[in-house]
Amino acid sequence: MTRRSTPPGGEPRWSGHAAPLDTTRQGDSLSMNIADIKKTATDKMAKSIETLKHDLAKIRTGRAHAGLVDHIRVDYYGSEVPLNQVANVTLADARTIAIQPFEKKMVQVVEKAIRDSDLGVNPATSGDVVRIPMPPLTEERRRELTKIVKHEGENAKVAVRNIRRDAITHLKDLLKKGETSEDQEKRSQDEVQKLTDKSIADIDKLVAEKEKDVMSV
């Protein structure tokens, strides 16, 4: 879901899969042309898919993979930085992630960040290496996770369809204003629909792959 917040004296900020299409050119009030509309829709649908990939990567399965810790941030000299900027992340085996901080004093900081994260794991430190064992998932937990995966996929589809709706609305506005022909407007709608269909298919593929991963023992 896309949310908007407006800081005091500032411009609205958007969070979520995608912000609404911008209907004006920066610096003036001219309507977007067809190329602008299609490019904006393309970019925003791609962003929605990238967001889905990021969200699915955070869903833990019974197997280890380095991407599970990509979203974890640690305190480094007073700044919050991604874990992979302060440590080397590798796989010790199929069910264990090994993390070796570049600086020894960061070992405990990294361990705490992992323990306090939403992964639900119990890291253990040996020397200057933090190991994260992936406990096997119960059948019930696997089914719960597949529901979460499906939900994330549906959120991405809603975002893509909203982008399609906005693009079609702007194309119709151009036709209404006499800024494009009926044939061009129809062709552009067809192109936006093809883009939407491809994005939905990409989402379905990502969800299916993640579901298979979650259910694999």
C-alpha positions as a LaTeX table, in Angstrom:
\begin{tabular}{lrrr}
\hline
Residue & $x$ (\AA) & $y$ (\AA) & $z$ (\AA) \\
\hline
Met1 & 0.00 & 0.00 & 0.00 \\
Thr2 & 1.27 & 3.48 & $-0.83$ \\
Arg3 & 1.18 & 6.06 & 1.92 \\
Arg4 & 1.82 & 9.77 & 1.80 \\
Ser5 & 3.24 & 11.92 & 4.56 \\
Thr6 & 3.96 & 15.64 & 4.42 \\
Pro7 & 6.74 & 16.96 & 6.66 \\
Pro8 & 6.32 & 20.54 & 7.96 \\
Gly9 & 7.08 & 22.97 & 5.16 \\
Gly10 & 8.05 & 20.11 & 2.83 \\
Glu11 & 6.81 & 18.20 & $-0.17$ \\
Pro12 & 4.75 & 15.01 & 0.25 \\
Arg13 & 6.81 & 11.84 & 0.58 \\
Trp14 & 5.55 & 8.49 & $-0.70$ \\
Ser15 & 6.38 & 5.06 & 0.70 \\
Gly16 & 5.37 & 1.62 & $-0.53$ \\
His17 & 5.37 & 0.04 & $-3.96$ \\
Ala18 & 4.93 & 3.18 & $-6.06$ \\
Ala19 & 3.84 & 6.80 & $-5.92$ \\
Pro20 & 1.07 & 8.10 & $-8.19$ \\
Leu21 & 1.97 & 9.20 & $-11.69$ \\
Asp22 & 3.22 & 12.79 & $-11.85$ \\
Thr23 & 0.86 & 14.63 & $-14.19$ \\
Thr24 & 3.01 & 17.72 & $-14.80$ \\
Arg25 & 6.43 & 18.45 & $-16.12$ \\
Gln26 & 8.76 & 19.89 & $-13.52$ \\
Gly27 & 8.75 & 23.67 & $-13.71$ \\
Asp28 & 5.55 & 24.12 & $-15.71$ \\
Ser29 & 1.98 & 22.91 & $-15.94$ \\
Leu30 & 2.07 & 21.07 & $-19.28$ \\
Ser31 & 0.39 & 17.68 & $-19.30$ \\
Met32 & 2.52 & 14.56 & $-19.64$ \\
Asn33 & 2.84 & 13.33 & $-23.21$ \\
Ile34 & 2.34 & 9.70 & $-24.21$ \\
Ala35 & 6.05 & 8.86 & $-23.96$ \\
Asp36 & 6.16 & 10.31 & $-20.43$ \\
Ile37 & 3.11 & 8.32 & $-19.36$ \\
Lys38 & 4.46 & 5.01 & $-20.68$ \\
Lys39 & 7.95 & 5.57 & $-19.26$ \\
Thr40 & 6.57 & 6.51 & $-15.85$ \\
Ala41 & 4.33 & 3.42 & $-15.80$ \\
Thr42 & 7.24 & 1.20 & $-16.87$ \\
Asp43 & 9.56 & 2.60 & $-14.19$ \\
Lys44 & 6.98 & 2.36 & $-11.41$ \\
Met45 & 5.95 & $-1.20$ & $-12.27$ \\
Ala46 & 9.61 & $-2.20$ & $-12.25$ \\
Lys47 & 9.99 & $-0.57$ & $-8.85$ \\
Ser48 & 6.99 & $-2.52$ & $-7.53$ \\
Ile49 & 8.61 & $-5.78$ & $-8.63$ \\
Glu50 & 11.93 & $-4.83$ & $-7.03$ \\
Thr51 & 10.10 & $-4.03$ & $-3.80$ \\
Leu52 & 8.43 & $-7.45$ & $-3.91$ \\
Lys53 & 11.81 & $-9.15$ & $-4.42$ \\
His54 & 13.16 & $-7.31$ & $-1.38$ \\
Asp55 & 10.13 & $-8.23$ & 0.75 \\
Leu56 & 10.24 & $-11.90$ & $-0.27$ \\
Ala57 & 13.96 & $-12.10$ & 0.47 \\
Lys58 & 13.23 & $-11.29$ & 4.12 \\
Ile59 & 10.90 & $-14.28$ & 4.51 \\
Arg60 & 12.92 & $-17.05$ & 6.12 \\
Thr61 & 12.91 & $-20.60$ & 4.82 \\
Gly62 & 14.57 & $-23.68$ & 6.26 \\
Arg63 & 17.62 & $-23.10$ & 4.07 \\
Ala64 & 20.27 & $-20.44$ & 4.55 \\
His65 & 20.98 & $-17.74$ & 2.01 \\
Ala66 & 22.97 & $-14.53$ & 2.37 \\
Gly67 & 20.03 & $-12.34$ & 1.26 \\
Leu68 & 18.25 & $-13.04$ & 4.55 \\
Val69 & 20.41 & $-10.47$ & 6.32 \\
Asp70 & 20.45 & $-7.81$ & 3.58 \\
His71 & 17.89 & $-5.67$ & 5.40 \\
Ile72 & 19.68 & $-5.75$ & 8.77 \\
Arg73 & 21.41 & $-2.51$ & 9.76 \\
Val74 & 24.02 & $-2.06$ & 12.47 \\
Asp75 & 25.38 & 0.85 & 14.47 \\
Tyr76 & 28.78 & 1.82 & 13.07 \\
Tyr77 & 30.36 & 4.80 & 14.83 \\
Gly78 & 26.96 & 6.36 & 15.43 \\
Ser79 & 25.55 & 5.70 & 11.95 \\
Glu80 & 23.09 & 2.99 & 10.89 \\
Val81 & 24.65 & 1.08 & 7.98 \\
Pro82 & 23.76 & $-2.16$ & 6.13 \\
Leu83 & 25.31 & $-5.24$ & 7.70 \\
Asn84 & 27.11 & $-6.20$ & 4.47 \\
Gln85 & 29.07 & $-2.93$ & 4.62 \\
Val86 & 30.77 & $-3.90$ & 7.87 \\
Ala87 & 31.09 & $-7.66$ & 7.46 \\
Asn88 & 31.65 & $-10.48$ & 4.99 \\
Val89 & 28.50 & $-12.62$ & 4.65 \\
Thr90 & 28.90 & $-16.21$ & 3.41 \\
Leu91 & 27.25 & $-19.63$ & 3.75 \\
Ala92 & 29.00 & $-22.05$ & 6.10 \\
Asp93 & 26.66 & $-24.82$ & 4.91 \\
Ala94 & 23.12 & $-25.28$ & 3.60 \\
Arg95 & 21.59 & $-24.24$ & 6.92 \\
Thr96 & 24.13 & $-21.81$ & 8.37 \\
Ile97 & 25.03 & $-18.22$ & 7.50 \\
Ala98 & 28.53 & $-17.11$ & 8.57 \\
Ile99 & 29.24 & $-13.43$ & 9.18 \\
Gln100 & 32.75 & $-12.12$ & 9.78 \\
Pro101 & 32.96 & $-8.40$ & 10.64 \\
Phe102 & 35.87 & $-6.50$ & 9.13 \\
Glu103 & 36.62 & $-5.05$ & 12.58 \\
Lys104 & 36.77 & $-7.34$ & 15.61 \\
Lys105 & 35.02 & $-4.83$ & 17.87 \\
Met106 & 31.95 & $-5.08$ & 15.61 \\
Val107 & 31.39 & $-8.77$ & 16.40 \\
Gln108 & 29.11 & $-8.17$ & 19.40 \\
Val109 & 27.34 & $-5.30$ & 17.64 \\
Val110 & 26.56 & $-7.55$ & 14.68 \\
Glu111 & 25.39 & $-10.41$ & 16.88 \\
Lys112 & 23.02 & $-8.10$ & 18.78 \\
Ala113 & 21.61 & $-6.61$ & 15.57 \\
Ile114 & 20.83 & $-10.10$ & 14.26 \\
Arg115 & 19.32 & $-11.22$ & 17.54 \\
Asp116 & 17.11 & $-8.11$ & 17.70 \\
Ser117 & 16.00 & $-8.42$ & 14.05 \\
Asp118 & 12.76 & $-9.91$ & 12.74 \\
Leu119 & 14.47 & $-13.12$ & 11.56 \\
Gly120 & 13.62 & $-15.02$ & 14.73 \\
Val121 & 17.03 & $-16.73$ & 14.85 \\
Asn122 & 19.59 & $-17.34$ & 17.60 \\
Pro123 & 23.10 & $-16.31$ & 16.41 \\
Ala124 & 26.20 & $-17.77$ & 18.06 \\
Thr125 & 29.67 & $-16.26$ & 18.05 \\
Ser126 & 32.86 & $-18.28$ & 17.72 \\
Gly127 & 36.00 & $-16.14$ & 17.72 \\
Asp128 & 35.38 & $-13.34$ & 15.23 \\
Val129 & 32.66 & $-15.16$ & 13.27 \\
Val130 & 28.94 & $-14.88$ & 13.97 \\
Arg131 & 27.02 & $-17.96$ & 12.84 \\
Ile132 & 23.30 & $-18.02$ & 12.20 \\
Pro133 & 21.82 & $-21.54$ & 12.16 \\
Met134 & 18.52 & $-21.86$ & 10.30 \\
Pro135 & 16.21 & $-24.02$ & 12.43 \\
Pro136 & 14.00 & $-26.38$ & 10.41 \\
Leu137 & 10.46 & $-25.10$ & 9.85 \\
Thr138 & 7.43 & $-27.06$ & 10.96 \\
Glu139 & 4.78 & $-27.92$ & 8.38 \\
Glu140 & 2.39 & $-25.48$ & 10.07 \\
Arg141 & 4.94 & $-22.67$ & 9.93 \\
Arg142 & 5.65 & $-23.36$ & 6.26 \\
Arg143 & 1.97 & $-23.01$ & 5.42 \\
Glu144 & 1.78 & $-19.76$ & 7.39 \\
Leu145 & 4.75 & $-18.43$ & 5.42 \\
Thr146 & 3.18 & $-19.35$ & 2.07 \\
Lys147 & 0.17 & $-17.23$ & 3.05 \\
Ile148 & 2.50 & $-14.32$ & 3.76 \\
Val149 & 4.19 & $-14.85$ & 0.39 \\
Lys150 & 0.83 & $-14.82$ & $-1.41$ \\
His151 & $-0.16$ & $-11.64$ & 0.47 \\
Glu152 & 3.04 & $-9.87$ & $-0.60$ \\
Gly153 & 2.37 & $-10.93$ & $-4.18$ \\
Glu154 & $-1.18$ & $-9.57$ & $-4.06$ \\
Asn155 & 0.09 & $-6.24$ & $-2.69$ \\
Ala156 & 2.48 & $-5.98$ & $-5.63$ \\
Lys157 & $-0.32$ & $-6.78$ & $-8.10$ \\
Val158 & $-2.55$ & $-4.09$ & $-6.58$ \\
Ala159 & 0.29 & $-1.58$ & $-6.96$ \\
Val160 & 0.82 & $-2.55$ & $-10.62$ \\
Arg161 & $-2.90$ & $-2.34$ & $-11.40$ \\
Asn162 & $-3.11$ & 1.09 & $-9.76$ \\
Ile163 & $-0.23$ & 2.27 & $-11.94$ \\
Arg164 & $-2.05$ & 0.91 & $-15.00$ \\
Arg165 & $-5.24$ & 2.72 & $-13.96$ \\
Asp166 & $-3.41$ & 6.02 & $-13.55$ \\
Ala167 & $-1.68$ & 5.64 & $-16.93$ \\
Ile168 & $-4.96$ & 4.89 & $-18.72$ \\
Thr169 & $-6.60$ & 7.88 & $-17.02$ \\
His170 & $-3.84$ & 10.20 & $-18.24$ \\
Leu171 & $-4.03$ & 8.78 & $-21.77$ \\
Lys172 & $-7.77$ & 9.44 & $-21.85$ \\
Asp173 & $-7.15$ & 12.98 & $-20.62$ \\
Leu174 & $-4.80$ & 13.57 & $-23.55$ \\
Leu175 & $-7.47$ & 12.36 & $-25.97$ \\
Lys176 & $-10.10$ & 14.53 & $-24.30$ \\
Lys177 & $-7.85$ & 17.58 & $-24.65$ \\
Gly178 & $-7.20$ & 16.82 & $-28.31$ \\
Glu179 & $-3.49$ & 16.25 & $-27.67$ \\
Thr180 & $-3.47$ & 12.79 & $-29.26$ \\
Ser181 & $-5.51$ & 10.81 & $-31.78$ \\
Glu182 & $-7.93$ & 8.00 & $-30.94$ \\
Asp183 & $-5.70$ & 5.47 & $-32.73$ \\
Gln184 & $-2.60$ & 6.56 & $-30.81$ \\
Glu185 & $-4.47$ & 6.57 & $-27.52$ \\
Lys186 & $-5.78$ & 3.04 & $-28.20$ \\
Arg187 & $-2.33$ & 1.75 & $-29.17$ \\
Ser188 & $-0.85$ & 3.28 & $-26.02$ \\
Gln189 & $-3.53$ & 1.68 & $-23.85$ \\
Asp190 & $-2.71$ & $-1.68$ & $-25.44$ \\
Glu191 & 0.99 & $-1.15$ & $-24.68$ \\
Val192 & 0.24 & $-0.27$ & $-21.06$ \\
Gln193 & $-1.94$ & $-3.40$ & $-20.78$ \\
Lys194 & 0.86 & $-5.59$ & $-22.20$ \\
Leu195 & 3.26 & $-4.05$ & $-19.70$ \\
Thr196 & 0.77 & $-4.76$ & $-16.91$ \\
Asp197 & 0.30 & $-8.38$ & $-18.02$ \\
Lys198 & 4.07 & $-8.93$ & $-18.09$ \\
Ser199 & 4.49 & $-7.39$ & $-14.64$ \\
Ile200 & 1.71 & $-9.58$ & $-13.21$ \\
Ala201 & 3.33 & $-12.65$ & $-14.79$ \\
Asp202 & 6.69 & $-11.68$ & $-13.25$ \\
Ile203 & 5.02 & $-11.33$ & $-9.85$ \\
Asp204 & 3.35 & $-14.75$ & $-10.18$ \\
Lys205 & 6.72 & $-16.30$ & $-11.04$ \\
Leu206 & 8.45 & $-14.72$ & $-8.03$ \\
Val207 & 5.66 & $-15.86$ & $-5.70$ \\
Ala208 & 5.67 & $-19.42$ & $-7.09$ \\
Glu209 & 9.46 & $-19.67$ & $-6.68$ \\
Lys210 & 9.30 & $-18.42$ & $-3.10$ \\
Glu211 & 6.42 & $-20.77$ & $-2.23$ \\
Lys212 & 8.43 & $-23.70$ & $-3.57$ \\
Asp213 & 11.43 & $-22.58$ & $-1.52$ \\
Val214 & 9.35 & $-22.27$ & 1.64 \\
Met215 & 7.74 & $-25.70$ & 1.25 \\
Ser216 & 11.01 & $-27.50$ & 0.42 \\
Val217 & 12.23 & $-29.60$ & 3.32 \\
\hline
\end{tabular}
